[in-house]
Amino acid sequence: MKYWEKPFGREKPQVFQGSINIFKDRCKGCGFCIEFCPNNVLDFSNEFNKKGYHPPEIIFTKKCTYCGLCESICPDSAIFVIREEVK
């Protein structure tokens, strides 16, 4: 075995940057995005939306890996992630 080879013959995983966008008036405050975020990036905000719920807000932007789990788990499509590759 050659020690200078890549581990398991694979490339290093890609690093993503991007942004998290929240439609506050579309949110119903279920908290799925907050509960299932692997890095605890989101939390409930103190403000109310038009429906009277507390929408999520981004607390730790630097901890976000832009995995998109919050986007896929949201039942109202109130949150979406835009990913950009870092070269």
N, CA, C and O atoms as a printed pandas DataFrame, in Angstrom:
     atom_number atom_name residue_name chain_id  residue_number  x_coord  y_coord  z_coord
0              1         N          MET        A               1    0.837   -1.178    0.000
1              2        CA          MET        A               1    0.000    0.000    0.000
2              3         C          MET        A               1    0.884    1.243    0.000
3              4         O          MET        A               1    1.883    1.313    0.716
4              5         N          LYS        A               2    0.505    2.202   -0.801
5              6        CA          LYS        A               2    1.254    3.448   -0.864
6              7         C          LYS        A               2    0.637    4.444    0.110
7              8         O          LYS        A               2   -0.576    4.654    0.110
8              9         N          TYR        A               3    1.468    5.048    0.929
9             10        CA          TYR        A               3    0.960    5.948    1.952
10            11         C          TYR        A               3    0.541    7.302    1.406
11            12         O          TYR        A               3   -0.177    8.035    2.086
12            13         N          TRP        A               4    0.958    7.650    0.220
13            14        CA          TRP        A               4    0.612    8.961   -0.332
14            15         C          TRP        A               4   -0.679    8.912   -1.146
15            16         O          TRP        A               4   -1.080    9.925   -1.720
16            17         N          GLU        A               5   -1.331    7.762   -1.206
17            18        CA          GLU        A               5   -2.600    7.671   -1.922
18            19         C          GLU        A               5   -3.713    8.300   -1.107
19            20         O          GLU        A               5   -3.586    8.494    0.102
20            21         N          LYS        A               6   -4.789    8.611   -1.776
21            22        CA          LYS        A               6   -5.967    9.171   -1.114
22            23         C          LYS        A               6   -6.628    8.088   -0.278
23            24         O          LYS        A               6   -6.636    6.925   -0.680
24            25         N          PRO        A               7   -7.181    8.440    0.872
25            26        CA          PRO        A               7   -7.829    7.419    1.698
26            27         C          PRO        A               7   -9.026    6.810    0.989
27            28         O          PRO        A               7   -9.926    7.514    0.530
28            29         N          PHE        A               8   -9.016    5.504    0.910
29            30        CA          PHE        A               8  -10.078    4.734    0.266
30            31         C          PHE        A               8  -10.264    5.100   -1.203
31            32         O          PHE        A               8  -11.308    4.805   -1.786
32            33         N          GLY        A               9   -9.267    5.737   -1.805
33            34        CA          GLY        A               9   -9.330    6.074   -3.223
34            35         C          GLY        A               9  -10.340    7.145   -3.566
35            36         O          GLY        A               9  -10.803    7.214   -4.704
36            37         N          ARG        A              10  -10.692    7.985   -2.604
37            38        CA          ARG        A              10  -11.714    9.011   -2.828
38            39         C          ARG        A              10  -11.129   10.406   -2.706
39            40         O          ARG        A              10  -10.084   10.629   -2.096
40            41         N          GLU        A              11  -11.853   11.330   -3.315
41            42        CA          GLU        A              11  -11.483   12.738   -3.231
42            43         C          GLU        A              11  -11.921   13.305   -1.880
43            44         O          GLU        A              11  -12.745   12.713   -1.184
44            45         N          LYS        A              12  -11.373   14.428   -1.531
45            46        CA          LYS        A              12  -11.792   15.119   -0.324
46            47         C          LYS        A              12  -13.201   15.670   -0.553
47            48         O          LYS        A              12  -13.490   16.131   -1.658
48            49         N          PRO        A              13  -14.086   15.642    0.444
49            50        CA          PRO        A              13  -15.450   16.128    0.236
50            51         C          PRO        A              13  -15.473   17.616   -0.102
51            52         O          PRO        A              13  -14.635   18.392    0.358
52            53         N          GLN        A              14  -16.455   17.989   -0.919
53            54        CA          GLN        A              14  -16.580   19.378   -1.324
54            55         C          GLN        A              14  -17.070   20.235   -0.162
55            56         O          GLN        A              14  -17.868   19.797    0.667
56            57         N          VAL        A              15  -16.577   21.453   -0.125
57            58        CA          VAL        A              15  -17.009   22.411    0.877
58            59         C          VAL        A              15  -17.974   23.375    0.196
59            60         O          VAL        A              15  -17.684   23.900   -0.879
60            61         N          PHE        A              16  -19.123   23.603    0.828
61            62        CA          PHE        A              16  -20.127   24.477    0.254
62            63         C          PHE        A              16  -20.274   25.735    1.090
63            64         O          PHE        A              16  -20.108   25.716    2.310
64            65         N          GLN        A              17  -20.581   26.804    0.425
65            66        CA          GLN        A              17  -20.991   28.058    1.046
66            67         C          GLN        A              17  -22.335   28.400    0.448
67            68         O          GLN        A              17  -22.760   27.757   -0.512
68            69         N          GLY        A              18  -23.001   29.371    0.977
69            70        CA          GLY        A              18  -24.284   29.744    0.414
70            71         C          GLY        A              18  -25.065   30.622    1.355
71            72         O          GLY        A              18  -24.504   31.390    2.137
72            73         N          SER        A              19  -26.382   30.492    1.262
73            74        CA          SER        A              19  -27.249   31.290    2.112
74            75         C          SER        A              19  -28.524   30.516    2.428
75            76         O          SER        A              19  -28.957   29.658    1.659
76            77         N          ILE        A              20  -29.109   30.835    3.567
77            78        CA          ILE        A              20  -30.386   30.260    3.981
78            79         C          ILE        A              20  -31.424   31.367    3.872
79            80         O          ILE        A              20  -31.240   32.451    4.424
80            81         N          ASN        A              21  -32.506   31.097    3.168
81            82        CA          ASN        A              21  -33.560   32.087    2.975
82            83         C          ASN        A              21  -34.845   31.579    3.610
83            84         O          ASN        A              21  -35.225   30.422    3.430
84            85         N          ILE        A              22  -35.509   32.453    4.351
85            86        CA          ILE        A              22  -36.717   32.075    5.071
86            87         C          ILE        A              22  -37.861   32.997    4.649
87            88         O          ILE        A              22  -37.743   34.221    4.714
88            89         N          PHE        A              23  -38.970   32.393    4.217
89            90        CA          PHE        A              23  -40.195   33.141    3.971
90            91         C          PHE        A              23  -40.956   33.175    5.294
91            92         O          PHE        A              23  -41.648   32.217    5.640
92            93         N          LYS        A              24  -40.830   34.261    6.023
93            94        CA          LYS        A              24  -41.380   34.320    7.382
94            95         C          LYS        A              24  -42.893   34.238    7.408
95            96         O          LYS        A              24  -43.460   33.659    8.335
96            97         N          ASP        A              25  -43.567   34.807    6.406
97            98        CA          ASP        A              25  -45.028   34.798    6.409
98            99         C          ASP        A              25  -45.604   33.449    5.990
99           100         O          ASP        A              25  -46.786   33.193    6.219
100          101         N          ARG        A              26  -44.812   32.596    5.393
101          102        CA          ARG        A              26  -45.267   31.267    4.994
102          103         C          ARG        A              26  -45.129   30.252    6.124
103          104         O          ARG        A              26  -45.762   29.197    6.088
104          105         N          CYS        A              27  -44.317   30.556    7.114
105          106        CA          CYS        A              27  -44.015   29.626    8.210
106          107         C          CYS        A              27  -45.202   29.494    9.163
107          108         O          CYS        A              27  -45.875   30.480    9.462
108          109         N          LYS        A              28  -45.457   28.269    9.640
109          110        CA          LYS        A              28  -46.507   28.042   10.631
110          111         C          LYS        A              28  -45.947   27.690   12.000
111          112         O          LYS        A              28  -46.703   27.313   12.895
112          113         N          GLY        A              29  -44.641   27.807   12.178
113          114        CA          GLY        A              29  -44.026   27.641   13.485
114          115         C          GLY        A              29  -43.951   26.221   13.992
115          116         O          GLY        A              29  -43.970   26.010   15.205
116          117         N          CYS        A              30  -43.868   25.233   13.107
117          118        CA          CYS        A              30  -43.836   23.834   13.550
118          119         C          CYS        A              30  -42.518   23.480   14.238
119          120         O          CYS        A              30  -42.495   22.622   15.119
120          121         N          GLY        A              31  -41.421   24.130   13.847
121          122        CA          GLY        A              31  -40.133   23.904   14.486
122          123         C          GLY        A              31  -39.359   22.711   13.984
123          124         O          GLY        A              31  -38.344   22.354   14.581
124          125         N          PHE        A              32  -39.799   22.072   12.899
125          126        CA          PHE        A              32  -39.060   20.920   12.359
126          127         C          PHE        A              32  -37.656   21.313   11.923
127          128         O          PHE        A              32  -36.700   20.580   12.175
128          129         N          CYS        A              33  -37.526   22.462   11.274
129          130        CA          CYS        A              33  -36.211   22.897   10.796
130          131         C          CYS        A              33  -35.260   23.144   11.963
131          132         O          CYS        A              33  -34.061   22.889   11.850
132          133         N          ILE        A              34  -35.777   23.630   13.066
133          134        CA          ILE        A              34  -34.954   23.902   14.240
134          135         C          ILE        A              34  -34.576   22.605   14.953
135          136         O          ILE        A              34  -33.434   22.431   15.380
136          137         N          GLU        A              35  -35.527   21.717   15.074
137          138        CA          GLU        A              35  -35.308   20.476   15.813
138          139         C          GLU        A              35  -34.353   19.523   15.104
139          140         O          GLU        A              35  -33.538   18.871   15.756
140          141         N          PHE        A              36  -34.442   19.432   13.784
141          142        CA          PHE        A              36  -33.662   18.440   13.050
142          143         C          PHE        A              36  -32.390   18.991   12.410
143          144         O          PHE        A              36  -31.709   18.261   11.690
144          145         N          CYS        A              37  -32.059   20.232   12.648
145          146        CA          CYS        A              37  -30.810   20.790   12.111
146          147         C          CYS        A              37  -29.630   20.123   12.815
147          148         O          CYS        A              37  -29.548   20.173   14.042
148          149         N          PRO        A              38  -28.714   19.500   12.069
149          150        CA          PRO        A              38  -27.608   18.777   12.711
150          151         C          PRO        A              38  -26.607   19.678   13.437
151          152         O          PRO        A              38  -25.886   19.215   14.321
152          153         N          ASN        A              39  -26.558   20.969   13.069
153          154        CA          ASN        A              39  -25.580   21.874   13.674
154          155         C          ASN        A              39  -26.209   22.952   14.545
155          156         O          ASN        A              39  -25.511   23.860   14.998
156          157         N          ASN        A              40  -27.516   22.869   14.790
157          158        CA          ASN        A              40  -28.237   23.844   15.627
158          159         C          ASN        A              40  -28.013   25.280   15.160
159          160         O          ASN        A              40  -27.647   26.155   15.945
160          161         N          VAL        A              41  -28.237   25.497   13.887
161          162        CA          VAL        A              41  -28.042   26.810   13.278
162          163         C          VAL        A              41  -29.255   27.716   13.498
163          164         O          VAL        A              41  -29.104   28.934   13.596
164          165         N          LEU        A              42  -30.444   27.141   13.576
165          166        CA          LEU        A              42  -31.685   27.910   13.640
166          167         C          LEU        A              42  -32.282   27.901   15.044
167          168         O          LEU        A              42  -32.031   26.996   15.840
168          169         N          ASP        A              43  -33.078   28.931   15.326
169          170        CA          ASP        A              43  -33.847   29.005   16.566
170          171         C          ASP        A              43  -35.069   29.876   16.298
171          172         O          ASP        A              43  -35.103   30.611   15.311
172          173         N          PHE        A              44  -36.079   29.797   17.177
173          174        CA          PHE        A              44  -37.269   30.622   17.011
174          175         C          PHE        A              44  -36.919   32.087   17.244
175          176         O          PHE        A              44  -36.146   32.419   18.142
176          177         N          SER        A              45  -37.502   32.962   16.419
177          178        CA          SER        A              45  -37.280   34.398   16.600
178          179         C          SER        A              45  -38.291   34.942   17.609
179          180         O          SER        A              45  -39.257   34.262   17.956
180          181         N          ASN        A              46  -38.070   36.138   18.065
181          182        CA          ASN        A              46  -38.967   36.768   19.026
182          183         C          ASN        A              46  -40.135   37.480   18.349
183          184         O          ASN        A              46  -41.126   37.805   19.004
184          185         N          GLU        A              47  -40.027   37.722   17.055
185          186        CA          GLU        A              47  -41.083   38.433   16.327
186          187         C          GLU        A              47  -42.150   37.466   15.825
187          188         O          GLU        A              47  -41.919   36.259   15.755
188          189         N          PHE        A              48  -43.291   37.989   15.486
189          190        CA          PHE        A              48  -44.407   37.205   14.965
190          191         C          PHE        A              48  -44.551   37.467   13.470
191          192         O          PHE        A              48  -44.224   38.552   12.990
192          193         N          ASN        A              49  -45.046   36.459   12.730
193          194        CA          ASN        A              49  -45.371   36.668   11.324
194          195         C          ASN        A              49  -46.852   37.026   11.198
195          196         O          ASN        A              49  -47.520   37.227   12.213
196          197         N          LYS        A              50  -47.378   37.109    9.977
197          198        CA          LYS        A              50  -48.778   37.500    9.757
198          199         C          LYS        A              50  -49.768   36.501   10.343
199          200         O          LYS        A              50  -50.890   36.869   10.690
200          201         N          LYS        A              51  -49.362   35.244   10.454
201          202        CA          LYS        A              51  -50.242   34.210   11.002
202          203         C          LYS        A              51  -50.205   34.154   12.525
203          204         O          LYS        A              51  -51.031   33.481   13.141
204          205         N          GLY        A              52  -49.264   34.847   13.127
205          206        CA          GLY        A              52  -49.152   34.857   14.584
206          207         C          GLY        A              52  -48.185   33.839   15.143
207          208         O          GLY        A              52  -48.216   33.553   16.340
208          209         N          TYR        A              53  -47.318   33.281   14.299
209          210        CA          TYR        A              53  -46.340   32.287   14.736
210          211         C          TYR        A              53  -44.941   32.902   14.813
211          212         O          TYR        A              53  -44.666   33.939   14.208
212          213         N          HIS        A              54  -44.082   32.250   15.558
213          214        CA          HIS        A              54  -42.676   32.649   15.619
214          215         C          HIS        A              54  -41.916   31.908   14.524
215          216         O          HIS        A              54  -41.730   30.698   14.646
216          217         N          PRO        A              55  -41.470   32.572   13.464
217          218        CA          PRO        A              55  -40.690   31.895   12.433
218          219         C          PRO        A              55  -39.249   31.666   12.905
219          220         O          PRO        A              55  -38.809   32.289   13.871
220          221         N          PRO        A              56  -38.520   30.784   12.237
221          222        CA          PRO        A              56  -37.118   30.563   12.635
222          223         C          PRO        A              56  -36.233   31.722   12.195
223          224         O          PRO        A              56  -36.567   32.471   11.277
224          225         N          GLU        A              57  -35.115   31.848   12.862
225          226        CA          GLU        A              57  -34.101   32.811   12.460
226          227         C          GLU        A              57  -32.742   32.133   12.517
227          228         O          GLU        A              57  -32.551   31.161   13.248
228          229         N          ILE        A              58  -31.818   32.643   11.756
229          230        CA          ILE        A              58  -30.475   32.071   11.681
230          231         C          ILE        A              58  -29.644   32.660   12.815
231          232         O          ILE        A              58  -29.522   33.878   12.948
232          233         N          ILE        A              59  -29.076   31.775   13.627
233          234        CA          ILE        A              59  -28.284   32.233   14.766
234          235         C          ILE        A              59  -26.787   32.051   14.501
235          236         O          ILE        A              59  -26.002   32.984   14.671
236          237         N          PHE        A              60  -26.402   30.851   14.085
237          238        CA          PHE        A              60  -24.988   30.542   13.868
238          239         C          PHE        A              60  -24.739   30.281   12.378
239          240         O          PHE        A              60  -24.775   29.132   11.939
240          241         N          THR        A              61  -24.495   31.308   11.624
241          242        CA          THR        A              61  -24.272   31.170   10.179
242          243         C          THR        A              61  -22.992   30.396    9.889
243          244         O          THR        A              61  -22.939   29.630    8.926
244          245         N          LYS        A              62  -21.981   30.581   10.693
245          246        CA          LYS        A              62  -20.688   29.931   10.445
246          247         C          LYS        A              62  -20.732   28.425   10.651
247          248         O          LYS        A              62  -19.926   27.704   10.064
248          249         N          LYS        A              63  -21.663   27.931   11.479
249          250        CA          LYS        A              63  -21.760   26.499   11.738
250          251         C          LYS        A              63  -22.535   25.753   10.650
251          252         O          LYS        A              63  -22.507   24.523   10.608
252          253         N          CYS        A              64  -23.224   26.480    9.774
253          254        CA          CYS        A              64  -24.080   25.846    8.768
254          255         C          CYS        A              64  -23.234   25.181    7.681
255          256         O          CYS        A              64  -22.283   25.772    7.170
256          257         N          THR        A              65  -23.596   23.947    7.339
257          258        CA          THR        A              65  -22.923   23.224    6.263
258          259         C          THR        A              65  -23.743   23.235    4.977
259          260         O          THR        A              65  -23.333   22.646    3.977
260          261         N          TYR        A              66  -24.891   23.898    4.994
261          262        CA          TYR        A              66  -25.780   24.030    3.836
262          263         C          TYR        A              66  -26.177   22.662    3.294
263          264         O          TYR        A              66  -26.162   22.421    2.086
264          265         N          CYS        A              67  -26.530   21.778    4.213
265          266        CA          CYS        A              67  -26.909   20.413    3.838
266          267         C          CYS        A              67  -28.298   20.369    3.202
267          268         O          CYS        A              67  -28.584   19.463    2.419
268          269         N          GLY        A              68  -29.159   21.327    3.523
269          270        CA          GLY        A              68  -30.488   21.372    2.931
270          271         C          GLY        A              68  -31.528   20.545    3.664
271          272         O          GLY        A              68  -32.637   20.372    3.159
272          273         N          LEU        A              69  -31.202   20.032    4.836
273          274        CA          LEU        A              69  -32.162   19.232    5.596
274          275         C          LEU        A              69  -33.346   20.078    6.037
275          276         O          LEU        A              69  -34.483   19.606    6.023
276          277         N          CYS        A              70  -33.095   21.312    6.426
277          278        CA          CYS        A              70  -34.189   22.201    6.830
278          279         C          CYS        A              70  -35.143   22.447    5.663
279          280         O          CYS        A              70  -36.357   22.531    5.854
280          281         N          GLU        A              71  -34.597   22.560    4.474
281          282        CA          GLU        A              71  -35.408   22.781    3.274
282          283         C          GLU        A              71  -36.266   21.562    2.949
283          284         O          GLU        A              71  -37.434   21.705    2.588
284          285         N          SER        A              72  -35.706   20.390    3.071
285          286        CA          SER        A              72  -36.441   19.181    2.703
286          287         C          SER        A              72  -37.456   18.761    3.758
287          288         O          SER        A              72  -38.416   18.061    3.434
288          289         N          ILE        A              73  -37.271   19.169    5.011
289          290        CA          ILE        A              73  -38.176   18.738    6.063
290          291         C          ILE        A              73  -39.318   19.736    6.301
291          292         O          ILE        A              73  -40.287   19.393    6.978
292          293         N          CYS        A              74  -39.232   20.928    5.776
293          294        CA          CYS        A              74  -40.248   21.956    5.995
294          295         C          CYS        A              74  -41.533   21.599    5.240
295          296         O          CYS        A              74  -41.498   21.458    4.017
296          297         N          PRO        A              75  -42.670   21.447    5.940
297          298        CA          PRO        A              75  -43.914   21.070    5.262
298          299         C          PRO        A              75  -44.528   22.200    4.445
299          300         O          PRO        A              75  -45.368   21.941    3.582
300          301         N          ASP        A              76  -44.131   23.449    4.694
301          302        CA          ASP        A              76  -44.714   24.589    3.990
302          303         C          ASP        A              76  -43.778   25.229    2.980
303          304         O          ASP        A              76  -44.124   26.252    2.390
304          305         N          SER        A              77  -42.617   24.663    2.768
305          306        CA          SER        A              77  -41.597   25.221    1.864
306          307         C          SER        A              77  -41.297   26.674    2.224
307          308         O          SER        A              77  -41.199   27.532    1.346
308          309         N          ALA        A              78  -41.154   26.938    3.503
309          310        CA          ALA        A              78  -40.902   28.292    3.971
310          311         C          ALA        A              78  -39.417   28.610    4.081
311          312         O          ALA        A              78  -39.053   29.750    4.368
312          313         N          ILE        A              79  -38.565   27.635    3.860
313          314        CA          ILE        A              79  -37.121   27.840    3.985
314          315         C          ILE        A              79  -36.441   27.139    2.820
315          316         O          ILE        A              79  -36.820   26.028    2.449
316          317         N          PHE        A              80  -35.435   27.792    2.244
317          318        CA          PHE        A              80  -34.664   27.146    1.188
318          319         C          PHE        A              80  -33.211   27.582    1.262
319          320         O          PHE        A              80  -32.882   28.652    1.773
320          321         N          VAL        A              81  -32.352   26.715    0.733
321          322        CA          VAL        A              81  -30.911   26.899    0.820
322          323         C          VAL        A              81  -30.345   27.072   -0.586
323          324         O          VAL        A              81  -30.672   26.310   -1.496
324          325         N          ILE        A              82  -29.503   28.071   -0.752
325          326        CA          ILE        A              82  -28.777   28.270   -2.007
326          327         C          ILE        A              82  -27.331   27.880   -1.740
327          328         O          ILE        A              82  -26.672   28.456   -0.874
328          329         N          ARG        A              83  -26.835   26.882   -2.503
329          330        CA          ARG        A              83  -25.483   26.382   -2.296
330          331         C          ARG        A              83  -24.561   26.861   -3.400
331          332         O          ARG        A              83  -24.952   26.947   -4.564
332          333         N          GLU        A              84  -23.327   27.172   -3.019
333          334        CA          GLU        A              84  -22.285   27.564   -3.954
334          335         C          GLU        A              84  -21.031   26.786   -3.601
335          336         O          GLU        A              84  -20.680   26.660   -2.428
336          337         N          GLU        A              85  -20.354   26.264   -4.619
337          338        CA          GLU        A              85  -19.124   25.511   -4.368
338          339         C          GLU        A              85  -17.975   26.465   -4.095
339          340         O          GLU        A              85  -17.870   27.524   -4.714
340          341         N          VAL        A              86  -17.122   26.083   -3.170
341          342        CA          VAL        A              86  -15.916   26.839   -2.869
342          343         C          VAL        A              86  -14.759   26.124   -3.524
343          344         O          VAL        A              86  -14.554   24.932   -3.296
344          345         N          LYS        A              87  -14.003   26.832   -4.330
345          346        CA          LYS        A              87  -12.896   26.194   -5.050
346          347         C          LYS        A              87  -11.577   26.531   -4.409
347          348         O          LYS        A              87  -10.530   26.083   -4.877
